[in-house]
Each structure stands twice: as C-alpha cells, then as structure tokens.
Amino acid sequence: QSVLTQPPSSSGAPGQRVTISCSGSSSNIGSNTVNWYQQFPGTAPKVLMFNDHQRPSGVPDRFSGSKSGISASLAISGLQSEDEADYYCAAWDDSLNGWVFGGGTKLTVL
Amino acid sequence: EVQLVESGGGLVKPGGSLRLSCGGSGFIFSRYSFNWVRQAPGKGLEWVSSISASGTYIYYADAVRGRFTVSKDDANNAVYLQMNSLRAEDTAVYFCARDLYSSASSKHFDYWGQGVLVTVSS
C-alpha cells in the first residue's frame, strides 16, 4: 500500500472536468506541500503541479491544484485526449524522513 | 538545456550488486540535491533515496536502507546509487530526479532522467 491514497482510475469525456484526490496524514500532506506528476507510458514523470497549487511554465491553466488539511486534489478542466496519462501525488513525510507517493491514478479520456 | 542521464542498469542475480550513475549537464551540478525514484513493472512510483547538494544529508526508504548507498561527485557532475544484496523485488526502472526549491520549505522534482532498468533474476 502507498502512504498517500489515490483512486486507481478516473475518466471523463472530452471537455469535462475531472478531479483526482490524494489523501494522506498529518506527517505528510498535513505538514508539507504536495506535488503532482504526470507520466505517459514508457516515459519519465513530469512535474505538473508543485507547492500545492503552482503550475510550472508550460503547463496549461486547465490544470489546478488545491489542498485542505490532509487531503489534496488535482483538477483538470476542459479534458483533452492528450491528458490521458497516469497522475501521482507526492509529499515529504516528516515521520518517515522521505518522500511518499500516491499509488497513481490512471486517467482515461472517453 | 538541463539533462539527466542514468546508466549502469542490467540483469543481476539475487544477492548481487550494481552501481547506477546519473550524469547531469546544463546546470551547476553542485548547487542541487538529487533523488532516486523507482518504478516496478506495471506499478507506481516509489522513492528510494535523496542526497543533499553538499552530500551532508542522505535519506533512504526503509525498503533499501542498509543495502543501497547514494553518493554525489560534483567534480564529475554525477550521482551514484550503489545497490548491494539485490532482491527480486528491487526489479524496476530507476529514475534520477533533481530537486528544485520553490521556497525555503517546499521542493519538487523538476527534472528527471529517462530511467534505467534493473532486473534481479536468477
């Protein structure tokens, strides 16, 4: 089991809005910022969101991040076929003294 | 252009050793901390180890502590992961990733290498 909990899958039609949740605890999400990574099959992950809600340059503003307490979420609006990928949340864990990841969410664009 | 390139992967028998290298270019290597993250076939991402810019602070996941050793060589712009007593469950693609601090207390992996496959099998 992963320390951070994500739904294994999510789906939506083109143009729709989807949200991916990430649940943790007081030692990780509750006390540190959350980052989100996007990964396409056979490629390295890429940072999609950092510091809970900041987008690196080049990431469309269709992607947004938020955090409340020990949970975080990634929202994708105006869903496009190229958004079909795996999404992972991550945070530093003060108890484990290391990074923890969610199990990943496979997003399917219908 | 920032680049991270891993090497050193391959097939090794259980109990064997392997050393992975991660070479960086396009940035001042000595100013950055680095991480190793692995991904078993068909599975999610798993953090393995981190090393600070100076090499002073080193962290390991419980699954590899005592078997893996991370090190940093600024003269050669490289980070290494020495893996000993390898087990079948260490089979994975190993990625090297650079840390970027967005604030004093917030960082993320801003650049990743392409990954290198390590297969532990008899």
Interface residues (C-beta under 8 A of the other chain):
Chain A: S2 N32 T33 N35 Y37 Q39 T43 A44 P45 K46 V47 F50 N51 Q54 P56 D86 Y88 A90 W92 L96 N97 G98 W99 V100 F101 G102 G103 G104
Chain B: N35 V37 G44 L45 E46 W47 S50 Y59 Y60 A61 D62 F95 S102 S103 S105 S106 K107 H108 F109 D110 W112 G113 Q114 G115
